[in-house]
Amino acid sequence: MRFLNHLLHILYTSSLSTIILVMLLSLLLFATLSTVYPKFVRRVSLSLYIFSVCAILLVTNIGRTSINIYQFSFIPFVRLNFTNESFRMYVMNAFLFFPYGLFLPYALPERVKHPIRITIFSALFFSLIIETIQLIFRLGTCETDDVIMNTLGATIGSLSYILSNWLRKRKEKRKVENT
């Protein structure tokens, strides 16, 4: 638990350019690994997905103390004022769910149709559950923004799966052309 807290602290105190670079490199790396070692990536993805869900729960609900008032904001992007801290809050909410979207499409069985849709809608649902828990138990501010940015983060993460499929088809096409 301490390791996870320490890792999350390092990530959340990193610069936004570092966070965006980590996301981009993760997308490319995972798509490439999936093309070269598809069975390995499928096996590892479930564990990484479960780890990301635990990290999300840790950051959003576990360990937080209840406050005396209900805090909620149902109007999207009401706090967006284009300051560094405001922008950082939105990027970090997307970053929080990025691994969810990165790993879930690979963790799903191959026979599942539309893994990207499943990933996006499950991220939306999971984020709604988290925000509802925060509202009911007064564990922070329940915000529409968080749901939107969490879902966007999972969507960005799932781009790796799309890139992987594109790379795989390209590789197969080259193989056919060379024979």
C-alpha positions as a Python dict, from the first residue, in 0.01 Angstrom:
ca = {
    (1, 'M'): (0, 0, 0),
    (2, 'R'): (286, 238, 80),
    (3, 'F'): (447, 165, -256),
    (4, 'L'): (124, 250, -436),
    (5, 'N'): (83, 570, -236),
    (6, 'H'): (442, 666, -311),
    (7, 'L'): (404, 592, -682),
    (8, 'L'): (81, 792, -702),
    (9, 'H'): (246, 1081, -517),
    (10, 'I'): (533, 1089, -767),
    (11, 'L'): (292, 1084, -1058),
    (12, 'Y'): (58, 1346, -918),
    (13, 'T'): (343, 1586, -843),
    (14, 'S'): (501, 1548, -1186),
    (15, 'S'): (472, 1820, -1448),
    (16, 'L'): (183, 1803, -1692),
    (17, 'S'): (423, 1761, -1982),
    (18, 'T'): (572, 1458, -1806),
    (19, 'I'): (224, 1312, -1748),
    (20, 'I'): (127, 1363, -2113),
    (21, 'L'): (458, 1212, -2226),
    (22, 'V'): (404, 909, -1998),
    (23, 'M'): (58, 860, -2148),
    (24, 'L'): (186, 886, -2506),
    (25, 'L'): (480, 653, -2447),
    (26, 'S'): (255, 403, -2266),
    (27, 'L'): (16, 399, -2561),
    (28, 'L'): (294, 337, -2808),
    (29, 'L'): (476, 83, -2592),
    (30, 'F'): (168, -121, -2511),
    (31, 'A'): (46, -119, -2872),
    (32, 'T'): (389, -234, -2990),
    (33, 'L'): (419, -502, -2721),
    (34, 'S'): (71, -625, -2808),
    (35, 'T'): (172, -661, -3170),
    (36, 'V'): (496, -846, -3093),
    (37, 'Y'): (385, -1045, -2785),
    (38, 'P'): (4, -1064, -2799),
    (39, 'K'): (-36, -1360, -2560),
    (40, 'F'): (193, -1206, -2299),
    (41, 'V'): (8, -873, -2314),
    (42, 'R'): (-329, -1047, -2277),
    (43, 'R'): (-208, -1234, -1967),
    (44, 'V'): (-49, -931, -1802),
    (45, 'S'): (-336, -694, -1883),
    (46, 'L'): (-584, -844, -1640),
    (47, 'S'): (-344, -799, -1348),
    (48, 'L'): (-260, -445, -1456),
    (49, 'Y'): (-629, -366, -1499),
    (50, 'I'): (-708, -490, -1146),
    (51, 'F'): (-413, -288, -1014),
    (52, 'S'): (-546, 25, -1189),
    (53, 'V'): (-896, -25, -1044),
    (54, 'C'): (-744, -58, -695),
    (55, 'A'): (-536, 256, -750),
    (56, 'I'): (-846, 447, -864),
    (57, 'L'): (-1039, 337, -556),
    (58, 'L'): (-747, 427, -332),
    (59, 'V'): (-715, 775, -478),
    (60, 'T'): (-1086, 853, -494),
    (61, 'N'): (-1247, 695, -189),
    (62, 'I'): (-1034, 473, 35),
    (63, 'G'): (-855, 660, 306),
    (64, 'R'): (-1056, 978, 268),
    (65, 'T'): (-1238, 1115, 566),
    (66, 'S'): (-1597, 1226, 555),
    (67, 'I'): (-1676, 1597, 559),
    (68, 'N'): (-1979, 1753, 722),
    (69, 'I'): (-2143, 1894, 411),
    (70, 'Y'): (-2247, 1755, 78),
    (71, 'Q'): (-2037, 1899, -205),
    (72, 'F'): (-2146, 1850, -562),
    (73, 'S'): (-2128, 2021, -898),
    (74, 'F'): (-2353, 1897, -1173),
    (75, 'I'): (-2274, 2177, -1418),
    (76, 'P'): (-1987, 2061, -1643),
    (77, 'F'): (-1663, 2258, -1638),
    (78, 'V'): (-1791, 2526, -1401),
    (79, 'R'): (-1449, 2538, -1232),
    (80, 'L'): (-1254, 2565, -1557),
    (81, 'N'): (-1077, 2899, -1548),
    (82, 'F'): (-770, 2819, -1762),
    (83, 'T'): (-521, 2850, -1480),
    (84, 'N'): (-244, 2593, -1449),
    (85, 'E'): (-402, 2435, -1142),
    (86, 'S'): (-747, 2415, -1299),
    (87, 'F'): (-605, 2258, -1615),
    (88, 'R'): (-391, 2023, -1404),
    (89, 'M'): (-698, 1901, -1217),
    (90, 'Y'): (-869, 1806, -1543),
    (91, 'V'): (-561, 1637, -1690),
    (92, 'M'): (-502, 1439, -1372),
    (93, 'N'): (-863, 1319, -1369),
    (94, 'A'): (-811, 1190, -1723),
    (95, 'F'): (-475, 1042, -1624),
    (96, 'L'): (-635, 857, -1332),
    (97, 'F'): (-850, 648, -1569),
    (98, 'F'): (-591, 625, -1849),
    (99, 'P'): (-457, 284, -1728),
    (100, 'Y'): (-816, 157, -1699),
    (101, 'G'): (-864, 222, -2070),
    (102, 'L'): (-515, 106, -2158),
    (103, 'F'): (-546, -239, -2000),
    (104, 'L'): (-915, -338, -2010),
    (105, 'P'): (-950, -394, -2388),
    (106, 'Y'): (-656, -637, -2377),
    (107, 'A'): (-785, -805, -2059),
    (108, 'L'): (-1122, -886, -2215),
    (109, 'P'): (-1154, -1227, -2382),
    (110, 'E'): (-1075, -1218, -2755),
    (111, 'R'): (-1425, -1333, -2846),
    (112, 'V'): (-1575, -1015, -2695),
    (113, 'K'): (-1705, -783, -2963),
    (114, 'H'): (-1651, -409, -2928),
    (115, 'P'): (-1392, -405, -2647),
    (116, 'I'): (-1346, -28, -2690),
    (117, 'R'): (-1716, 40, -2633),
    (118, 'I'): (-1717, -190, -2332),
    (119, 'T'): (-1412, -10, -2194),
    (120, 'I'): (-1559, 337, -2242),
    (121, 'F'): (-1902, 254, -2101),
    (122, 'S'): (-1761, 58, -1807),
    (123, 'A'): (-1528, 350, -1727),
    (124, 'L'): (-1825, 586, -1739),
    (125, 'F'): (-2025, 357, -1512),
    (126, 'F'): (-1732, 304, -1271),
    (127, 'S'): (-1673, 679, -1253),
    (128, 'L'): (-2043, 739, -1182),
    (129, 'I'): (-2029, 484, -900),
    (130, 'I'): (-1723, 656, -751),
    (131, 'E'): (-1885, 999, -768),
    (132, 'T'): (-2207, 862, -616),
    (133, 'I'): (-2010, 708, -328),
    (134, 'Q'): (-1833, 1040, -275),
    (135, 'L'): (-2169, 1217, -264),
    (136, 'I'): (-2343, 969, -33),
    (137, 'F'): (-2054, 934, 211),
    (138, 'R'): (-1933, 1294, 173),
    (139, 'L'): (-1584, 1188, 69),
    (140, 'G'): (-1508, 1486, -148),
    (141, 'T'): (-1684, 1675, -421),
    (142, 'C'): (-1912, 1487, -656),
    (143, 'E'): (-1853, 1647, -997),
    (144, 'T'): (-1979, 1593, -1348),
    (145, 'D'): (-1636, 1708, -1466),
    (146, 'D'): (-1473, 1410, -1299),
    (147, 'V'): (-1700, 1166, -1480),
    (148, 'I'): (-1633, 1336, -1815),
    (149, 'M'): (-1256, 1353, -1768),
    (150, 'N'): (-1232, 999, -1624),
    (151, 'T'): (-1420, 865, -1926),
    (152, 'L'): (-1200, 1070, -2159),
    (153, 'G'): (-889, 928, -1990),
    (154, 'A'): (-1013, 570, -2039),
    (155, 'T'): (-1096, 653, -2401),
    (156, 'I'): (-745, 787, -2461),
    (157, 'G'): (-598, 476, -2298),
    (158, 'S'): (-804, 250, -2523),
    (159, 'L'): (-646, 411, -2829),
    (160, 'S'): (-357, 172, -2769),
    (161, 'Y'): (-583, -118, -2859),
    (162, 'I'): (-688, 54, -3183),
    (163, 'L'): (-324, 129, -3266),
    (164, 'S'): (-230, -231, -3188),
    (165, 'N'): (-494, -366, -3425),
    (166, 'W'): (-376, -126, -3695),
    (167, 'L'): (-14, -235, -3647),
    (168, 'R'): (-112, -602, -3654),
    (169, 'K'): (-310, -561, -3979),
    (170, 'R'): (-22, -367, -4133),
    (171, 'K'): (221, -642, -4030),
    (172, 'E'): (-5, -910, -4182),
    (173, 'K'): (-43, -707, -4502),
    (174, 'R'): (335, -678, -4536),
    (175, 'K'): (371, -1051, -4477),
    (176, 'V'): (121, -1123, -4758),
    (177, 'E'): (292, -876, -4992),
    (178, 'N'): (633, -1034, -4932),
    (179, 'T'): (513, -1385, -5019),
}
